[in-house]
Amino acid sequence: MTTRTSSDRQSLLHRIFPEKRIFVKSDKGTRFVRLGPRHHLVALLGGTAIVLWSVTATSFLVIDLVKGSGERQQIAQEKAVYESRLNAMAEERDTYRLAALEAQANFTRALDEIGNFQDTIFDSALSRQEFAARQDALRRLLRDSLTERDLLQARLDTLSADSGDATLAELDRSRAEAERTVAFLTRALGRTAEDRNRLEAEAGEARVQLAAIRNDLDTRDRANERIFSQLEEAVVLAMEPLGKMFTEVGLPPSAILRQMRDQYSGQGGPLTPISFSTKDDGSNPDSQRAEAILTHMDDLNLYRMAADQVPFAQPVSAAVRRTSGFGYRRDPIRGGTRLHAGMDWAGAYGTTVNATAEGVVTHAGWQSGYGRLVTISHGFGLETRYAHLSKITVKKGQRVSRGERIGAMGNSGRSTGTHLHYEVRDSGTPVNPMKYIKAGRDVF
């Protein structure tokens, strides 16, 4: 039965793939090559395998291209959103800062006006008190003069009956003098009353103006309160995610601010005499709030400057594929498990490689294993490395900015194909670059 089955198979193969002979003629004679059914079957299976492999490889290539295009568009969109948010935050910060300074200037002017009107009212009150005292003195003098005149009149009447003409003449002179004194005092008292009425009118006008100023000051206070609330809310909303971003990569916000203040602490200018303001000693609540907001805005600006020195960006923005991450892996050349101290991105030969943060180039050339290598020193003890480049476009000692082109992707050094090997080192120790990229992507 087995023999018959085998014969049937052989017959089937002969019918499907009949035997063929290929004749090869030469000067020495004619030879032929016999191609049996098994040769045909092997050739068919081999051709089918090649076709299937070609279809599979093409499918993977198309998938990688589509995926790379999507990642490139996503990176471009994230970069545009990052730049627009930075510009919007800068414009909003400048607007709020100008509004706070204008509000503080308006408040200072209002305080000056109130101080001037209070001085006017105080001077008017003193003048009115002086005129009242003078009026009382004149009244006493007038009363005494009238009393003296009455006494002189009584004496004159008495003497008129008992004395001669000489005594009468002396009494007449005394009476005339007393009447002139009374008339003078009466005129002085009238002028004093007029001055008092004028001062009272001026004081009333000053009170009306003071009430209007206080009303205007209350309106400005309410407007300032709205401005201060908006500024404080905007500062909190802007600083919290930035502080969280630095915390996620192991950089304490307090240490960041302290180091940035020490790094950017330039001062100077011509020597001018010291002057002190008598209107505002810094104890006013609005002045304290404005000073606090300005301090927070300065902190926000320091955060932004510090973010430029930390590698939160991705070194390549073109269509690339991440082929290896940070950590232990099998060595692709010698085998065995080894620590991979960075990340690998595979892409087209010559793909642009950008600096991930602001810094100074400390190495730009060939280094064993890395091939063509660029090393950049950033702030806070951080360093980035870009290896296996085909071309280097920066020099040692050159200062570069975030996103600036430093070279092109290649296959130099210890490499199995065109890719970029990217490292982040903290005080010389390799750390996972994705931690920084993810923290920056979550915020921006």
C-alpha positions in Angstrom: 0.0 0.0 0.0 2.9 2.4 0.9 4.6 1.6 -2.4 1.5 2.2 -4.4 1.0 5.6 -2.6 4.5 6.6 -3.4 4.0 5.6 -7.0 0.9 7.7 -7.2 2.8 10.7 -5.9 5.6 10.2 -8.3 3.0 10.0 -11.2 1.3 13.1 -10.0 4.6 15.0 -9.8 5.6 13.8 -13.3 2.2 15.0 -14.7 2.5 18.4 -13.0 6.2 18.9 -13.5 7.3 16.8 -16.5 11.0 16.1 -16.8 12.9 18.6 -18.9 16.4 18.6 -20.4 18.5 21.6 -21.1 21.1 20.9 -23.9 24.4 22.8 -23.8 26.5 22.7 -27.0 30.2 23.4 -27.0 33.2 22.6 -29.2 33.9 19.4 -27.3 30.3 18.1 -27.8 26.8 18.4 -26.6 25.8 17.9 -23.0 22.4 18.1 -21.3 21.1 18.9 -17.8 18.2 16.9 -16.6 15.5 18.8 -14.5 13.2 16.3 -12.8 10.0 16.9 -10.9 11.8 17.4 -7.6 14.0 20.2 -9.1 10.8 21.9 -10.4 9.2 21.6 -7.0 12.3 23.0 -5.2 12.4 25.9 -7.6 8.7 26.6 -7.1 9.0 26.6 -3.3 12.1 28.8 -3.5 10.4 31.3 -5.8 7.3 31.3 -3.5 9.5 32.0 -0.4 11.2 34.9 -2.2 7.9 36.4 -3.2 6.5 36.1 0.3 9.6 37.6 1.8 9.4 40.5 -0.6 5.8 41.1 0.2 6.5 41.0 4.0 9.5 43.3 3.8 7.6 45.8 1.7 4.7 45.7 4.2 7.0 46.4 7.1 8.7 49.2 5.2 5.4 50.8 4.3 4.3 50.6 8.0 7.6 52.2 9.2 7.2 55.0 6.6 3.6 55.7 7.7 4.6 55.5 11.3 7.6 57.8 10.8 5.5 60.3 8.9 3.0 60.4 11.8 5.7 60.8 14.4 7.3 63.6 12.3 4.0 65.5 12.1 3.4 65.0 15.8 6.9 66.3 16.6 6.4 69.3 14.4 3.1 70.0 16.0 4.5 69.6 19.5 7.4 71.9 18.6 5.0 74.6 17.2 2.8 74.3 20.3 5.9 74.6 22.5 7.1 77.7 20.7 3.7 79.3 20.6 3.1 78.7 24.4 6.5 80.1 25.2 5.8 83.2 23.1 2.3 83.6 24.6 3.7 83.2 28.2 6.4 85.8 27.4 3.8 88.3 26.0 1.4 87.6 28.9 4.2 88.1 31.4 5.2 91.4 29.8 1.6 92.6 29.7 0.9 91.7 33.3 4.2 93.3 34.4 3.3 96.6 32.7 -0.2 96.5 34.1 1.2 95.9 37.6 3.7 98.8 37.3 1.0 101.1 35.9 -1.3 100.1 38.8 1.4 100.8 41.3 2.2 104.2 39.7 -1.5 105.1 39.7 -1.8 104.1 43.4 1.3 106.2 44.2 -0.1 109.3 42.4 -3.4 108.9 44.2 -1.6 108.7 47.6 0.3 111.9 46.6 -2.9 113.7 45.8 -4.6 112.6 49.0 -1.5 113.7 51.0 -1.6 117.2 49.4 -5.3 117.6 50.1 -4.9 116.5 53.7 -2.1 119.0 54.0 -4.4 121.7 52.6 -7.2 120.8 55.0 -4.8 120.7 57.9 -3.5 124.2 57.0 -7.0 125.5 56.7 -8.0 124.1 60.1 -4.9 125.8 61.7 -5.7 129.1 60.0 -9.3 128.9 61.1 -8.2 128.2 64.6 -5.9 131.2 64.5 -8.6 133.4 63.2 -11.0 132.2 65.8 -8.4 133.0 68.5 -7.9 136.4 67.0 -11.6 137.0 66.8 -12.1 136.1 70.5 -9.2 138.4 71.5 -10.8 141.2 69.5 -14.1 140.6 71.1 -12.6 140.7 74.5 -10.9 144.0 73.6 -14.1 145.4 72.2 -16.0 144.3 75.3 -13.4 145.9 77.5 -13.4 149.0 75.4 -17.2 149.3 75.6 -17.0 148.8 79.3 -14.3 151.5 79.6 -16.4 153.8 77.4 -19.4 153.3 79.7 -17.3 154.0 82.7 -15.8 157.1 81.1 -19.3 158.3 80.1 -20.6 157.8 83.7 -17.5 159.6 85.0 -18.1 162.4 82.4 -21.6 162.8 83.5 -20.5 163.0 87.1 -17.7 165.4 86.4 -19.9 167.5 84.2 -22.0 168.4 87.2 -19.0 168.9 89.6 -16.1 170.1 87.4 -15.1 172.8 85.0 -14.5 173.1 81.3 -10.9 171.7 81.4 -12.0 168.4 82.9 -14.8 168.2 80.4 -12.4 168.6 77.5 -10.1 165.9 78.8 -13.1 163.6 79.2 -14.2 164.3 75.6 -10.8 163.4 74.3 -10.8 160.2 76.3 -14.3 159.3 74.9 -13.2 160.1 71.3 -10.2 157.9 71.7 -12.3 155.1 73.1 -14.7 155.4 70.2 -11.9 155.2 67.7 -10.6 152.1 69.4 -14.0 150.5 69.3 -14.4 151.4 65.6 -11.0 149.9 64.8 -11.8 146.7 66.7 -15.2 146.5 65.0 -13.6 146.7 61.5 -10.9 144.1 62.5 -13.6 141.8 63.8 -15.5 142.1 60.5 -12.4 141.3 58.5 -11.8 138.3 60.7 -15.3 137.0 60.2 -14.9 137.4 56.4 -11.6 135.5 56.5 -13.2 132.8 58.6 -16.1 132.4 56.1 -13.6 132.2 53.2 -11.5 129.6 54.9 -14.6 127.5 55.8 -15.7 127.7 52.1 -12.2 126.5 51.0 -12.2 123.7 53.5 -15.6 122.6 52.2 -14.3 122.5 48.7 -11.3 120.6 49.8 -13.6 118.1 51.6 -15.6 117.6 48.4 -12.4 117.1 46.3 -11.1 114.7 48.9 -14.3 112.6 48.8 -14.0 112.5 45.0 -10.4 111.4 45.2 -11.2 108.7 47.8 -14.0 107.5 45.5 -11.6 107.4 42.6 -9.1 105.6 44.7 -11.6 103.0 45.7 -12.4 102.4 42.0 -8.7 102.1 41.3 -8.3 99.7 44.3 -11.0 97.4 42.9 -9.4 97.5 39.5 -6.0 96.8 41.0 -7.5 93.9 43.0 -8.8 92.4 39.8 -5.4 92.9 38.1 -3.5 91.4 41.1 -5.8 88.4 41.2 -5.4 87.7 37.5 -1.6 88.1 37.8 -1.4 85.9 40.8 -3.5 83.2 39.1 -1.5 83.4 35.9 1.8 83.1 37.7 0.6 80.1 39.7 -0.7 78.3 36.6 2.6 79.0 34.7 5.0 78.1 37.5 3.4 74.8 38.8 3.9 72.7 35.6 7.4 74.1 35.2 8.3 73.2 38.8 6.8 69.8 38.3 8.8 69.3 35.1 12.1 70.0 36.9 11.1 67.8 39.8 10.4 64.9 37.5 14.0 64.9 36.3 15.5 65.3 39.7 16.2 69.0 39.7 14.7 70.7 42.8 13.0 74.0 41.8 14.6 75.9 44.7 18.1 74.8 43.7 17.3 75.7 40.0 16.2 79.3 41.0 19.2 79.7 43.4 21.7 78.6 40.7 20.1 80.7 38.0 20.2 83.8 40.2 23.9 83.2 41.0 24.6 82.7 37.3 22.7 85.8 36.1 23.5 88.4 38.8 25.1 91.2 36.8 24.6 94.7 38.2 26.1 98.1 37.7 25.4 101.7 36.5 26.7 105.1 37.5 26.8 106.0 41.2 23.9 108.3 42.1 23.0 109.9 45.5 20.8 107.9 47.7 17.2 109.1 47.9 14.3 107.8 50.0 10.6 108.1 49.3 8.4 109.5 52.1 5.2 108.3 50.5 5.6 104.6 50.5 7.9 102.7 52.9 7.0 99.2 51.4 4.5 98.4 54.1 1.5 99.0 51.9 -0.4 95.7 51.1 -0.7 96.6 47.4 3.0 97.4 47.1 3.8 94.1 48.8 1.5 92.2 46.4 3.0 93.9 43.4 6.5 93.2 44.6 5.6 89.5 45.2 4.1 89.2 41.7 7.2 90.8 40.1 9.4 88.4 42.1 7.3 85.4 40.9 7.6 86.7 37.3 11.3 86.9 37.7 11.2 83.3 39.0 9.2 82.3 35.9 11.7 83.9 33.6 14.5 82.1 35.5 12.6 78.8 34.9 12.4 79.5 31.2 16.1 80.3 31.0 16.9 77.1 33.0 14.6 75.0 30.7 16.8 76.1 27.8 19.8 74.5 29.5 18.1 71.1 30.3 17.8 68.5 27.4 14.0 68.3 27.3 14.0 68.2 23.4 14.4 65.2 21.1 17.7 65.2 19.0 16.0 64.3 15.7 12.7 65.6 14.3 12.8 63.8 10.9 11.1 60.5 10.1 13.1 58.1 12.3 12.6 54.9 14.2 13.6 54.2 17.8 15.5 51.0 17.7 16.9 50.7 21.2 16.2 52.2 24.6 18.2 52.8 27.8 19.2 49.8 29.9 20.7 46.4 29.7 20.4 44.6 26.3 22.1 41.9 24.2 25.1 43.3 22.4 24.3 43.4 18.7 28.0 42.8 17.7 29.6 40.5 20.2 26.6 39.1 22.0 26.2 39.0 25.8 24.3 41.3 28.0 25.6 44.9 28.3 24.4 48.2 29.5 23.2 50.5 26.7 23.9 53.9 28.1 21.6 55.9 25.8 18.9 55.6 23.1 19.2 54.8 19.4 17.2 56.3 16.5 17.6 54.8 13.0 16.9 56.9 10.0 18.1 58.0 6.6 21.8 58.6 6.1 22.5 62.3 6.6 19.4 63.1 8.7 19.9 66.3 10.7 20.9 66.0 14.3 20.0 68.9 16.6 21.2 70.0 20.1 18.6 69.2 22.7 19.5 72.1 25.0 21.7 75.2 25.1 25.3 74.5 26.0 29.0 74.5 25.0 30.6 71.9 22.8 33.3 70.1 24.7 34.2 67.5 22.1 33.7 67.4 18.3 35.6 64.7 16.6 36.4 61.0 16.4 36.3 58.8 19.6 36.8 55.1 19.7 33.5 53.1 19.7 31.4 56.3 19.3 32.8 57.1 15.9 32.2 60.8 15.1 31.0 62.2 18.4 29.7 65.6 19.6 29.6 66.2 23.3 27.8 69.3 24.8 28.0 70.5 28.4 24.8 72.1 29.7 23.8 73.6 33.0 23.3 71.8 36.3 26.0 69.2 35.6 24.3 67.7 32.6 26.0 66.5 29.4 24.7 65.1 26.1 26.5 62.9 23.6 25.6 62.4 19.9 27.5 59.4 18.3 28.0 57.6 15.0 27.6 60.8 13.0 28.4 61.0 9.3 29.2 64.8 9.6 30.0 67.3 12.4 29.0 70.9 11.9 30.2 72.5 15.2 33.6 73.0 16.8 34.9 72.5 20.3 34.2 75.6 22.5 31.3 76.7 20.4 28.1 77.7 22.2 24.9 76.2 20.7 21.2 76.8 21.3 18.4 74.3 21.6 17.4 73.0 18.2 20.6 74.1 16.5 22.1 71.7 13.9 25.3 70.0 15.2 25.7 67.2 12.7 24.2 64.5 10.5 23.2 60.8 11.2 25.7 58.2 10.0 27.3 54.8 10.6 30.7 55.7 12.0 32.4 53.8 14.8 31.0 50.6 16.4 27.7 50.4 14.6 25.6 47.9 12.7 23.8 50.5 10.5 22.9 54.2 10.0 21.5 55.5 13.3 22.1 58.1 16.1 23.2 57.0 19.6 22.1 59.7 22.1 23.2 59.9 25.7 22.4 62.1 28.7 24.8 62.1 31.6 24.3 63.7 35.0 27.6 64.5 36.7 29.2 61.8 34.5 26.6 59.1 35.2 24.4 57.9 32.3 20.7 58.4 32.8 17.6 57.6 30.7 17.2 60.3 28.1 13.5 59.5 27.8 12.9 60.8 31.3 13.9 64.3 30.1 12.1 64.1 26.8 8.8 62.9 28.4 8.9 65.6 31.1 9.3 68.3 28.5 6.7 66.8 26.3 4.1 66.7 29.2 4.6 70.4 29.8 5.1 71.9 26.4 
